[in-house]
Structure formats: structure tokens, C-alpha cells
Amino acid sequence: MPIKLPSDLPAFRVLTREGVMVMSEDAAARQDIRPLRIGLLNLMPKKIQTENQFARLIGATPLQIELVLIRMTEHRTRNTAAEHMESFYRPFAEVEASGEKLDGLIITGAPIEHLPFEEVTYWDELRRVFDWTQAHVHSTFGVCWGGMAMIHHLHGVQKHLLEEKAFGCFRHRNLAPASPYLRGFSDELLIPVSRWTEMRQGEIDAVEGLTTLIGSDEVGPCLVEDPGHRALYVFNHLEYDRDTLKQEYDRDVADHISTRIPVNYFPEDDPSRPPSNRWRSHAHLLYGNWINEIYQSTPFEIDAIGA
């Protein structure tokens, strides 16, 4: 089954061109099945790019998915047209007040990791989101800063500033081959990383119930399972496109920000040569496995989530 998207959402056209099965809202309404409702709380400045990345991954499963785009209520983005936000996004306060439920929720990263969590302008509302998920979302997936923020709120795990940005494609190890979230994974894999902060393995190990599924000797823990809160936290970026790190590097160069060439990314470390996507298959496996686990365990009556 395909992913259900509004036909005028840019991701509809992008995914259709790529051959991903996409269904209009009218066509989806004619199918006598319940789609999985997956929310995307999009905290990234480039909203449309992020929509495309996650819609591509969750739309590759054989299930019908309804993507619900959510934004922080008062925060206004400067990088995406107001018309786009008004047309396709719902403020969290509206979703919260409606009492509705979601089978899954992805909370993205945000380029604010230099700030203490408590200094983020929407921190209080984001804490409400985390608490709300426990009764209204069957499974939550926190990504990069979103994952760091959620594990901090729920368990008090701290993020730590790095002396140098972790930037590039780093080798990671599959630490839990029997995990249903890692079905089909290789023993080792390459994952894009772009962050100025880290979570430390020892502090995660000190919290009862948390299990690290993927980790790296160079850049630390990557994917952490939190079954007690029906959550996963991933601190790196399997959802990135082939050229996302290049865009970040080119932006820093254009802004005269001192930055090193992303590790193990450009062929022979030559920024003039196009990079290759060497993580795409594992990205599809991870999000496909997550969707499958939701499908296997979420209540048939969506109102029973959290009951």
C-alpha cells in the first residue's frame, strides 16, 4: 500500500517521480482499511526537504500510511513559506486539544543544539509533546536533537558539547542483531553524522531499561530503544539525502565558517566530486522495521492507544 499525501504537497510530486507509491486522499478514502497515522513534528528549518526525506522512508512500506504534519504552536519558521505551513501543518496545541491518537510520531532534529534545552523558546511546549505521547502515541521516534531532547526529558540524560563537530559518514556497529528494529541489518554500517553535541554511552547504560542498538567507536551511541516509553532515539541521520551533508558543508564555506571536509564522504575528500549515498538501504530497513512493529502491535481501534 502507498503513503497517503495531499496531492498539492511537494512531497507528493517528488515521491511520485521517484517511483514511490503515493495515494491521493480521495483514493485512500475508497479503501476499506485503517491506515497507520504517522505524525511528523518537523523542527528542521528546511521543512519541505525534511518532509520529503521522511515521507520517502515511511512510504516505502507495503502499508497505507497517513502522514500528519505538525508544528510547534507559536514558533514561526523563517525558511519555509507561511502559505505552506498554513496549508499543510497543524499546530500541536490543536492536535493536543482534539484528543486524537497517532500510531507513530517522528520528532525531528533542530539546529539549536548549542543551546541548553531550557533556553529553547518552545521547550515548555516540547515537554508537553513528550508527555502527551505517553497516552496518545503508540510509538515515538526521536531523531538527532529531537531524540536527545526526549531522552533528556524522560530520563535526565545530558547532552555534551563536542570540541569539534562530528561531521561526515562514520562506521557503526550493529549491537543487537536480534532486535526487530534491525532485521536485515549488516554487522557494520555507514551513517551520516552532523552535530556539535553527543550523548555518552556510560550515562545511557546507567538508566535502567535503555538499550543501545547501534553504536560507533568514533561518535558514540546512535540508536537507543526505550521500551518503557515505547520510543526509539536515533542521534544521527539515516534519513539524509545523498547531498545533504554537501549542502551543509557548502553553506558553511559560503558563510566563511571554519569547517572541515565531512569525514569519509566525498570521494578522496575532494568536495568538487559528487558523493555517493551508502546508507540508503539501512535507512529503509530501519524505518520499515519501525512501521512493521507499529503495525504488529498497535490497537485496531486507534482510540484504544494509551488506554
N, C-alpha and C positions, 0 to 999 in steps of 0.2 A: 504494500500500500504506500501511497505517496504522502508527502507533507502537505498540510492544508495551509495556504497563504492567501492573503488578499491579492487579487490579480494586478493591482497597481502598486504593490510593494516592490521596490527594486530587486529584492532577493528572488521574487517570482521569475523575473526575466533572466537574471543571472543563472539561477539553477536550471531553468528550462534549457538555456543554451548549452549548459554543461552535461545535459542528459539525465539530471536528477529528476525523478518522478515528482511532479508538482501538481496539486489538485486545487482548483478554484473552490471558493466557499460554496457556490451553488452546487457543484458536482459532489462535494463532500456531503452535503445535506441529503443527497439522494441515496447514500449508502446506509444500510440499516445496521450500523455497528457504532460502538462508542470509541471515538478517537482518544488517544492519550493527550491530555492537556499539559503541555510543557511550557513553563514561563521562562522568559529571558529578562532578568533585571540587568539592564545594559548601563554600566557605569563608564564605559570607554568613551573618549571624545569623538572618535570616528564611528558613529552609531551604525551607519549603513554597512561599512566594511565588517564590523563585528556581527551584525545580523547575518550577513552572507556566510561568514565562517561557521557559525554555529548551526544555521539552518541547513547548510550543506552536510554537516555531520549527522544531525539527528534525522534529516530527511532521507538518509541512505538506508534506513532500516525497512523491513517488509511490513511495518505497521503504519496505520494512519495517525499522523501527529497533527495536533492543533497548536500552533506556536502563538503564545500570548506575550506581547512586548510590553514591558513595564519600565517605568522611570521613577526616580525619586521625586517626591511631590513638589517641593519648592525649588529644587536645583534646576537651573536653566543652562543648557549646553550652548557653547559659542561656536561649535564646529559642525553642527547639523541644522538644516533649515527648520525654523519653527513650524512651518507647514507640515513637514514630515513628522515631527514629534506629535503635533496635534492630530494628525490623521491616523497614526498607527500605534501610538503609545498610550498606555493608561497610567495615571499616577498611582503610586502604591496606596495612598490613602483611599482611593476609590475601590481598589481591589480588596483592601482590608475591610472597608465598610460593607461590601457586598456579601461577605461571609462565604464566598465561593472557595472551592478547593482546586488544587493542582496535583497532577500525578508526579510532576517533576519541576524543579526550578533550578536554572543556572544563574549564578551571580558572578558577573564578570570582574575582571581586574579594573584598576583605575590608576592613572599616572600621578598618584598623590602619596606614594609610599614614603617620601621623606618626612611627611607629617606624622606626629603621634596620632593614633586613632582618634583620641578625644578632641583633636583640633580640626578634624574634618567637618565641614559645615553641615553635612547631613548625617553625622554619626548617630545622633539620637534616633532618627528615623530608621537607619540601617539596623540598629539594635532591635527595634520593633520588628523589622523584617525577620531577623534571625529567630526571635521568639515566636513570631507568627507561624513560621514554617513548621513548628513542632506539632501544631494542631491542624494545619491547613495544607501541608505539602507532604506527599508520600516519600519523596527522596530529593535531597538538595545537593547541588554540585557547586562548590565554591572554587573559583578559578583565580589563580595568582593573588593579587591583593584582596579580592573577594574571599578567597579561601583563608588567607592569613587573618583577615578581619573576623571571619566566622569562628575559626578555631581559637582566636584570642577571646572573643566574647563568651563562648561556651565553656572554655577550659582554662583561660588565663595564660595561654602560651604566648610568649613575647616574640615580636619580630625584632631583628637586629640589623643595624646599618652595616653595609659592607664598605671596606676601604676602596674597592674598585668594583665597578658594575659587572655583574655576571651577565655576559653578553655573547651569544653565539649558540652553537649546537653542541651539546655535551652528551657524552656517553652515560647511559643509565643502566641499572641492573634490575631485572625482574626478581623481586624479593619474595613473592608469594605466588608461584606458578599455579597453585590450586585455587586461587581466588576466582570467582565467577567473573569479576571485572577484568581479568587478564586472560580470558580464554583466547587462544590463538597467538598470544604474545611470544616473541623471541626471548631468549635468555638475556640479551642485551638490546638496547635500542637507543636511537639518537633523538633528542628532544630539544627544540628551541627554548632558550632562556633569555629573559631580558628584565633584569630587576636590580635594584640597589639595596635590597634587603634579603634576609634569609630567616628561615625557621631552623632551629637546631635540633638534631636528632635526639640528643640526650634529654631535652626538655619535652619532646613528644613522647619518648619512651617512659617518662616519669608520670604520664597521665594514664590511668587505668582505662582500658577499653579502646585506645587508639592503636592502629596497626599501620605501619608504613609498608605499602605495597610495591612502590618503585622508589629507588634512591640512586644517588650518584656520589662517588668518592670525591668529586670536584666541587659540586654545587649542592650537596646535601639532599635531604628528603624531597621527594617530588609529589607522590600520590599517597594520601593518608585516608584510611577508612575509619569512620566513626559510626559504628552500627547503633550505638545508644541514641544518637540523634538522627539516624537514617541519613547520613551525609557522607560525601566524599570531598576532600580538599586536594586540589592539584595546584602546585606553586609555579609551574612552568606552562608552556604554551603549545600543546599539541595541535590546537585549532588554527595556528598561524598559517597563512598562505606562504607560497614559495618565496615571495619577495617582501614579506612584512618586516623582517629584520633589516633588509636593504633599505626600505623606506625610513626606518628609524635611524640607520646609520647616515643616510644621505641628508636627513633633516638636521642631525647634529652637526654635520660638516657644513651645511649651508648656514647654520646659526652660529658658526665659529665656536662650537663647544668641543673641547678636547675629548676625543673618544677614540678607543682602539677599534681596529677592524674586528668584526664578530668572529669569535673562535670557530674554526672548523666549518666555515660557512661558504665563503667564496672559493672557487677553485684556485688552489695555490695562493690563497689570501690576496687575490687580485680583485679589487672592487669593480673593475671595469668588465669582469666576466660574470655572466648570469649564474646565480646559484641554482642548485637542484633541491627539490623537495624530497627529503629522505625519511620523513616521519609520517607521511600521509596515511599509510596503511594502518599504522598503530593508532593514529587519531580516530580512524573509522572503527577500529576494533574497540577502543575504549568507550566511545560514546554509544556504539551499537550494543556493547555488553551492558552498559548502564541502562539503556532503554529496554533491553530484554529483561533485565532484573526487575525493572519497574512493572513491565507487562505481566511478569510471572506472579507478582506479589501484591499489586495494587488492588483495592476492592473493585468489584464490578460496578457497584453503585458508588459513584465518586463522592457522594455526600458522607459515605462511611469513613473516608480518610480522617485519621485523627480521633476517631470515636473510641 
